Amino acid sequence: MKEGSKVELVFKCKARGNSKLAYQWYKDGTVVQGKDEGTLVLKSVTLPDFGCYKCVASCKDSPSDSVESSLAELNVTPRGGTSK
């Protein structure tokens, strides 16, 4: 993906359960602040978006009961150069 792309990039995470579910997104092992829904949207990709993303879904009633997604890698190419 080229830096500055106006394409909306969407990562989706969906889990099934009998109770209410909570979602948390991570980029390179660090919590993505303010992203606690099953969908992560990047509207305009920049070089700092480069990395590995994952989602953890857990039961709100029992946060220790959780499952995490596989890693999704986002490769960002600088506007005039090679990929980072």
N, CA, C and O atoms as a GROMACS GRO file, in nm:
protein
  336
    1MET      N    1   0.084  -0.116   0.000
    1MET     CA    2   0.000   0.000   0.000
    1MET      C    3   0.090   0.123   0.000
    1MET      O    4   0.186   0.130   0.077
    2LYS      N    5   0.060   0.220  -0.084
    2LYS     CA    6   0.140   0.341  -0.092
    2LYS      C    7   0.101   0.439   0.018
    2LYS      O    8  -0.016   0.456   0.050
    3GLU      N    9   0.203   0.503   0.075
    3GLU     CA   10   0.182   0.605   0.176
    3GLU      C   11   0.090   0.714   0.121
    3GLU      O   12   0.103   0.755   0.006
    4GLY      N   13  -0.004   0.760   0.204
    4GLY     CA   14  -0.096   0.865   0.164
    4GLY      C   15  -0.215   0.814   0.085
    4GLY      O   16  -0.299   0.894   0.042
    5SER      N   17  -0.225   0.684   0.065
    5SER     CA   18  -0.338   0.628  -0.009
    5SER      C   19  -0.469   0.670   0.058
    5SER      O   20  -0.481   0.667   0.180
    6LYS      N   21  -0.562   0.708  -0.022
    6LYS     CA   22  -0.693   0.750   0.030
    6LYS      C   23  -0.789   0.631   0.039
    6LYS      O   24  -0.907   0.648   0.070
    7VAL      N   25  -0.738   0.514   0.010
    7VAL     CA   26  -0.818   0.393   0.020
    7VAL      C   27  -0.844   0.364   0.168
    7VAL      O   28  -0.753   0.374   0.250
    8GLU      N   29  -0.965   0.328   0.200
    8GLU     CA   30  -0.999   0.292   0.338
    8GLU      C   31  -0.960   0.148   0.361
    8GLU      O   32  -1.015   0.057   0.298
    9LEU      N   33  -0.867   0.125   0.450
    9LEU     CA   34  -0.820  -0.008   0.482
    9LEU      C   35  -0.894  -0.055   0.606
    9LEU      O   36  -0.893   0.013   0.709
   10VAL      N   37  -0.959  -0.171   0.597
   10VAL     CA   38  -1.041  -0.219   0.706
   10VAL      C   39  -0.994  -0.358   0.750
   10VAL      O   40  -0.985  -0.451   0.670
   11PHE      N   41  -0.964  -0.369   0.879
   11PHE     CA   42  -0.938  -0.499   0.940
   11PHE      C   43  -1.062  -0.533   1.021
   11PHE      O   44  -1.112  -0.450   1.097
   12LYS      N   45  -1.113  -0.656   1.006
   12LYS     CA   46  -1.232  -0.696   1.080
   12LYS      C   47  -1.200  -0.814   1.170
   12LYS      O   48  -1.122  -0.903   1.135
   13CYS      N   49  -1.262  -0.814   1.287
   13CYS     CA   50  -1.246  -0.920   1.386
   13CYS      C   51  -1.385  -0.952   1.437
   13CYS      O   52  -1.457  -0.863   1.484
   14LYS      N   53  -1.424  -1.078   1.430
   14LYS     CA   54  -1.558  -1.115   1.474
   14LYS      C   55  -1.549  -1.246   1.552
   14LYS      O   56  -1.490  -1.343   1.506
   15ALA      N   57  -1.608  -1.246   1.670
   15ALA     CA   58  -1.610  -1.365   1.755
   15ALA      C   59  -1.755  -1.394   1.793
   15ALA      O   60  -1.840  -1.305   1.791
   16ARG      N   61  -1.782  -1.518   1.827
   16ARG     CA   62  -1.916  -1.557   1.870
   16ARG      C   63  -1.912  -1.596   2.016
   16ARG      O   64  -1.815  -1.655   2.064
   17GLY      N   65  -2.017  -1.562   2.086
   17GLY     CA   66  -2.025  -1.597   2.228
   17GLY      C   67  -2.164  -1.571   2.282
   17GLY      O   68  -2.246  -1.506   2.218
   18ASN      N   69  -2.188  -1.623   2.400
   18ASN     CA   70  -2.319  -1.607   2.462
   18ASN      C   71  -2.332  -1.477   2.540
   18ASN      O   72  -2.442  -1.437   2.576
   19SER      N   73  -2.220  -1.412   2.567
   19SER     CA   74  -2.225  -1.286   2.641
   19SER      C   75  -2.173  -1.173   2.552
   19SER      O   76  -2.132  -1.195   2.439
   20LYS      N   77  -2.177  -1.052   2.606
   20LYS     CA   78  -2.128  -0.938   2.530
   20LYS      C   79  -1.977  -0.949   2.513
   20LYS      O   80  -1.905  -0.989   2.604
   21LEU      N   81  -1.932  -0.913   2.393
   21LEU     CA   82  -1.790  -0.926   2.361
   21LEU      C   83  -1.723  -0.789   2.359
   21LEU      O   84  -1.783  -0.688   2.324
   22ALA      N   85  -1.596  -0.789   2.398
   22ALA     CA   86  -1.513  -0.670   2.391
   22ALA      C   87  -1.398  -0.701   2.296
   22ALA      O   88  -1.349  -0.814   2.292
   23TYR      N   89  -1.356  -0.602   2.220
   23TYR     CA   90  -1.248  -0.618   2.125
   23TYR      C   91  -1.136  -0.520   2.158
   23TYR      O   92  -1.162  -0.407   2.201
   24GLN      N   93  -1.012  -0.562   2.138
   24GLN     CA   94  -0.899  -0.472   2.153
   24GLN      C   95  -0.801  -0.500   2.041
   24GLN      O   96  -0.765  -0.615   2.014
   25TRP      N   97  -0.757  -0.394   1.975
   25TRP     CA   98  -0.661  -0.405   1.865
   25TRP      C   99  -0.520  -0.376   1.915
   25TRP      O  100  -0.499  -0.295   2.005
   26TYR      N  101  -0.424  -0.444   1.854
   26TYR     CA  102  -0.283  -0.427   1.886
   26TYR      C  103  -0.205  -0.407   1.757
   26TYR      O  104  -0.234  -0.469   1.655
   27LYS      N  105  -0.106  -0.320   1.763
   27LYS     CA  106  -0.012  -0.300   1.651
   27LYS      C  107   0.127  -0.324   1.707
   27LYS      O  108   0.172  -0.255   1.798
   28ASP      N  109   0.195  -0.423   1.651
   28ASP     CA  110   0.329  -0.459   1.697
   28ASP      C  111   0.332  -0.484   1.848
   28ASP      O  112   0.428  -0.449   1.916
   29GLY      N  113   0.226  -0.546   1.900
   29GLY     CA  114   0.219  -0.582   2.041
   29GLY      C  115   0.175  -0.472   2.135
   29GLY      O  116   0.164  -0.495   2.255
   30THR      N  117   0.148  -0.353   2.083
   30THR     CA  118   0.106  -0.239   2.165
   30THR      C  119  -0.041  -0.209   2.138
   30THR      O  120  -0.087  -0.213   2.024
   31VAL      N  121  -0.115  -0.179   2.244
   31VAL     CA  122  -0.258  -0.147   2.233
   31VAL      C  123  -0.277  -0.027   2.140
   31VAL      O  124  -0.207   0.074   2.152
   32VAL      N  125  -0.372  -0.038   2.048
   32VAL     CA  126  -0.412   0.074   1.963
   32VAL      C  127  -0.520   0.148   2.041
   32VAL      O  128  -0.633   0.099   2.052
   33GLN      N  129  -0.487   0.264   2.095
   33GLN     CA  130  -0.578   0.340   2.180
   33GLN      C  131  -0.704   0.382   2.105
   33GLN      O  132  -0.697   0.422   1.989
   34GLY      N  133  -0.818   0.373   2.172
   34GLY     CA  134  -0.944   0.416   2.115
   34GLY      C  135  -1.003   0.323   2.012
   34GLY      O  136  -1.101   0.357   1.946
   35LYS      N  137  -0.945   0.204   1.997
   35LYS     CA  138  -0.994   0.107   1.898
   35LYS      C  139  -1.042  -0.016   1.972
   35LYS      O  140  -0.968  -0.113   1.988
   36ASP      N  141  -1.167  -0.012   2.016
   36ASP     CA  142  -1.221  -0.122   2.096
   36ASP      C  143  -1.346  -0.184   2.035
   36ASP      O  144  -1.433  -0.236   2.106
   37GLU      N  145  -1.354  -0.178   1.904
   37GLU     CA  146  -1.465  -0.240   1.831
   37GLU      C  147  -1.409  -0.348   1.741
   37GLU      O  148  -1.287  -0.362   1.728
   38GLY      N  149  -1.495  -0.424   1.678
   38GLY     CA  150  -1.452  -0.534   1.594
   38GLY      C  151  -1.395  -0.494   1.460
   38GLY      O  152  -1.354  -0.580   1.382
   39THR      N  153  -1.393  -0.364   1.431
   39THR     CA  154  -1.342  -0.316   1.303
   39THR      C  155  -1.238  -0.206   1.328
   39THR      O  156  -1.262  -0.114   1.406
   40LEU      N  157  -1.124  -0.217   1.262
   40LEU     CA  158  -1.020  -0.115   1.268
   40LEU      C  159  -1.010  -0.054   1.129
   40LEU      O  160  -0.984  -0.124   1.031
   41VAL      N  161  -1.031   0.077   1.119
   41VAL     CA  162  -1.030   0.147   0.990
   41VAL      C  163  -0.913   0.245   0.986
   41VAL      O  164  -0.896   0.326   1.077
   42LEU      N  165  -0.832   0.236   0.882
   42LEU     CA  166  -0.724   0.332   0.856
   42LEU      C  167  -0.764   0.406   0.728
   42LEU      O  168  -0.763   0.348   0.620
   43LYS      N  169  -0.800   0.534   0.741
   43LYS     CA  170  -0.854   0.606   0.626
   43LYS      C  171  -0.749   0.658   0.530
   43LYS      O  172  -0.773   0.662   0.410
   44SER      N  173  -0.634   0.696   0.580
   44SER     CA  174  -0.526   0.742   0.495
   44SER      C  175  -0.397   0.684   0.551
   44SER      O  176  -0.352   0.723   0.659
   45VAL      N  177  -0.338   0.591   0.480
   45VAL     CA  178  -0.224   0.515   0.529
   45VAL      C  179  -0.097   0.600   0.527
   45VAL      O  180  -0.068   0.668   0.428
   46THR      N  181  -0.021   0.596   0.638
   46THR     CA  182   0.107   0.665   0.648
   46THR      C  183   0.214   0.564   0.690
   46THR      O  184   0.182   0.454   0.733
   47LEU      N  185   0.341   0.602   0.677
   47LEU     CA  186   0.451   0.511   0.712
   47LEU      C  187   0.439   0.456   0.855
   47LEU      O  188   0.469   0.338   0.875
   48PRO      N  189   0.398   0.535   0.955
   48PRO     CA  190   0.387   0.479   1.090
   48PRO      C  191   0.281   0.368   1.102
   48PRO      O  192   0.279   0.295   1.201
   49ASP      N  193   0.193   0.354   1.002
   49ASP     CA  194   0.093   0.247   1.005
   49ASP      C  195   0.154   0.111   0.971
   49ASP      O  196   0.092   0.008   0.996
   50PHE      N  197   0.275   0.110   0.916
   50PHE     CA  198   0.345  -0.013   0.881
   50PHE      C  199   0.358  -0.098   1.007
   50PHE      O  200   0.398  -0.048   1.112
   51GLY      N  201   0.325  -0.227   0.997
   51GLY     CA  202   0.342  -0.315   1.112
   51GLY      C  203   0.248  -0.434   1.109
   51GLY      O  204   0.180  -0.459   1.010
   52CYS      N  205   0.246  -0.506   1.221
   52CYS     CA  206   0.162  -0.624   1.236
   52CYS      C  207   0.047  -0.594   1.331
   52CYS      O  208   0.068  -0.541   1.441
   53TYR      N  209  -0.072  -0.627   1.288
   53TYR     CA  210  -0.193  -0.600   1.365
   53TYR      C  211  -0.258  -0.730   1.408
   53TYR      O  212  -0.252  -0.831   1.338
   54LYS      N  213  -0.322  -0.726   1.526
   54LYS     CA  214  -0.403  -0.840   1.570
   54LYS      C  215  -0.516  -0.786   1.656
   54LYS      O  216  -0.511  -0.674   1.705
   55CYS      N  217  -0.617  -0.868   1.671
   55CYS     CA  218  -0.734  -0.834   1.750
   55CYS      C  219  -0.751  -0.941   1.858
   55CYS      O  220  -0.731  -1.060   1.834
   56VAL      N  221  -0.788  -0.896   1.978
   56VAL     CA  222  -0.821  -0.988   2.087
   56VAL      C  223  -0.966  -0.965   2.123
   56VAL      O  224  -1.006  -0.853   2.155
   57ALA      N  225  -1.045  -1.072   2.118
   57ALA     CA  226  -1.186  -1.066   2.157
   57ALA      C  227  -1.201  -1.136   2.291
   57ALA      O  228  -1.147  -1.245   2.312
   58SER      N  229  -1.276  -1.073   2.382
   58SER     CA  230  -1.297  -1.134   2.514
   58SER      C  231  -1.440  -1.110   2.559
   58SER      O  232  -1.508  -1.020   2.510
   59CYS      N  233  -1.485  -1.191   2.655
   59CYS     CA  234  -1.617  -1.174   2.714
   59CYS      C  235  -1.610  -1.060   2.814
   59CYS      O  236  -1.521  -1.057   2.899
   60LYS      N  237  -1.702  -0.964   2.805
   60LYS     CA  238  -1.702  -0.852   2.900
   60LYS      C  239  -1.720  -0.901   3.043
   60LYS      O  240  -1.665  -0.842   3.136
   61ASP      N  241  -1.796  -1.009   3.061
   61ASP     CA  242  -1.821  -1.062   3.195
   61ASP      C  243  -1.701  -1.139   3.250
   61ASP      O  244  -1.687  -1.154   3.371
   62SER      N  245  -1.616  -1.187   3.162
   62SER     CA  246  -1.502  -1.268   3.203
   62SER      C  247  -1.384  -1.240   3.109
   62SER      O  248  -1.356  -1.320   3.019
   63PRO      N  249  -1.315  -1.125   3.129
   63PRO     CA  250  -1.209  -1.084   3.037
   63PRO      C  251  -1.096  -1.186   3.018
   63PRO      O  252  -1.026  -1.182   2.918
   64SER      N  253  -1.080  -1.276   3.115
   64SER     CA  254  -0.974  -1.376   3.099
   64SER      C  255  -1.008  -1.479   2.992
   64SER      O  256  -0.919  -1.548   2.943
   65ASP      N  257  -1.136  -1.490   2.957
   65ASP     CA  258  -1.178  -1.577   2.847
   65ASP      C  259  -1.164  -1.498   2.717
   65ASP      O  260  -1.252  -1.419   2.682
   66SER      N  261  -1.054  -1.519   2.648
   66SER     CA  262  -1.029  -1.441   2.526
   66SER      C  263  -0.970  -1.528   2.417
   66SER      O  264  -0.920  -1.638   2.441
   67VAL      N  265  -0.977  -1.475   2.297
   67VAL     CA  266  -0.917  -1.540   2.181
   67VAL      C  267  -0.855  -1.430   2.096
   67VAL      O  268  -0.910  -1.321   2.084
   68GLU      N  269  -0.739  -1.461   2.036
   68GLU     CA  270  -0.676  -1.359   1.952
   68GLU      C  271  -0.667  -1.405   1.808
   68GLU      O  272  -0.656  -1.524   1.779
   69SER      N  273  -0.671  -1.308   1.720
   69SER     CA  274  -0.665  -1.336   1.576
   69SER      C  275  -0.522  -1.367   1.534
   69SER      O  276  -0.427  -1.349   1.611
   70SER      N  277  -0.509  -1.413   1.413
   70SER     CA  278  -0.377  -1.425   1.352
   70SER      C  279  -0.325  -1.285   1.324
   70SER      O  280  -0.403  -1.190   1.320
   71LEU      N  281  -0.196  -1.272   1.305
   71LEU     CA  282  -0.138  -1.142   1.272
   71LEU      C  283  -0.168  -1.106   1.127
   71LEU      O  284  -0.167  -1.191   1.039
   72ALA      N  285  -0.195  -0.979   1.105
   72ALA     CA  286  -0.212  -0.925   0.970
   72ALA      C  287  -0.104  -0.820   0.951
   72ALA      O  288  -0.096  -0.724   1.029
   73GLU      N  289  -0.022  -0.836   0.848
   73GLU     CA  290   0.088  -0.742   0.826
   73GLU      C  291   0.048  -0.636   0.725
   73GLU      O  292  -0.005  -0.668   0.618
   74LEU      N  293   0.073  -0.512   0.760
   74LEU     CA  294   0.048  -0.400   0.668
   74LEU      C  295   0.184  -0.346   0.624
   74LEU      O  296   0.261  -0.298   0.706
   75ASN      N  297   0.212  -0.354   0.495
   75ASN     CA  298   0.336  -0.306   0.437
   75ASN      C  299   0.305  -0.173   0.368
   75ASN      O  300   0.219  -0.167   0.281
   76VAL      N  301   0.376  -0.068   0.407
   76VAL     CA  302   0.353   0.065   0.349
   76VAL      C  303   0.475   0.106   0.267
   76VAL      O  304   0.588   0.098   0.316
   77THR      N  305   0.452   0.149   0.144
   77THR     CA  306   0.558   0.194   0.055
   77THR      C  307   0.564   0.347   0.057
   77THR      O  308   0.462   0.412   0.035
   78PRO      N  309   0.681   0.405   0.084
   78PRO     CA  310   0.691   0.553   0.079
   78PRO      C  311   0.649   0.604  -0.058
   78PRO      O  312   0.660   0.533  -0.158
   79ARG      N  313   0.600   0.726  -0.062
   79ARG     CA  314   0.549   0.782  -0.187
   79ARG      C  315   0.647   0.770  -0.303
   79ARG      O  316   0.605   0.739  -0.415
   80GLY      N  317   0.774   0.793  -0.279
   80GLY     CA  318   0.868   0.789  -0.391
   80GLY      C  319   0.976   0.685  -0.374
   80GLY      O  320   1.083   0.697  -0.433
   81GLY      N  321   0.950   0.581  -0.294
   81GLY     CA  322   1.059   0.487  -0.269
   81GLY      C  323   1.016   0.343  -0.259
   81GLY      O  324   0.910   0.304  -0.307
   82THR      N  325   1.102   0.267  -0.196
   82THR     CA  326   1.075   0.124  -0.180
   82THR      C  327   1.005   0.100  -0.048
   82THR      O  328   0.997   0.188   0.037
   83SER      N  329   0.954  -0.021  -0.030
   83SER     CA  330   0.879  -0.052   0.090
   83SER      C  331   0.968  -0.049   0.213
   83SER      O  332   1.088  -0.076   0.205
   84LYS      N  333   0.909  -0.015   0.325
   84LYS     CA  334   0.980  -0.004   0.452
   84LYS      C  335   0.999  -0.142   0.511
   84LYS      O  336   1.057  -0.155   0.618
   0.00000   0.00000   0.00000
